């Protein structure tokens, strides 16, 4: 009798276990779908408003797209104060060069601090960390005075050359190297006769690819959205970046002010960021996975 009871109770427990797993999985999917809708809802409203007229937007909130998308795009392209072509070109150039410079030189600096033993190594690391604590607003006046003296005011150079020295990116690279980069690899390359720069460019950079991808995205987005420094440095219309042009749209006169054009301009401005994310997103996932295993 006891054996029969045990035989009868095991399938019931198994069914309850399977039912619990299915229920928890369904609840997880419902929660994830709800969070996804919350995250994507602002983008949907952005697209909806980009397809409505200024009068319709000011009339109130709507979930139904309008019919003025192409007319709004034409109005933006015809707007002489919003030179979207030159703005996108300038922002793309600055953001790309900033991402390349900050990831390469920060990785190079982190490699030097991580692999080499020298007398002032500890003080060099502390000094870089101290620089990280200084906000950009504090050094803005000195930075403007410097670029005036060297003749770089109203040029694009001051907007991407400072990316060579990025303490935040350096710190991330240094921490990542400590978890994934064994010194034996570099020592083996040295024993085979590889030069230091060749070792760095052909061995270290591929190993650091996930971390470089993460910081490249952060740097690209930060440079693309940067308004403070470009607004102080740039004065020519053909050298203005997208955030400066967007600010010009917001401060337009009452007759020329259009919320529809602003929403269309925002849609255009986020397209490069979305493309950048989709290109490098797989490296972000790989970097997080690798860091969690080796860390």
Helices and strands as residue ranges (DSSP letters): H 2-50, H 54-59, H 69-78, H 84-115, H 121-132, H 140-149, H 157-160, G 161-164, H 167-180, H 183-191, H 196-199, I 200-204, H 205-207, H 209-225, H 228-233, G 237-239, H 242-250, H 259-294
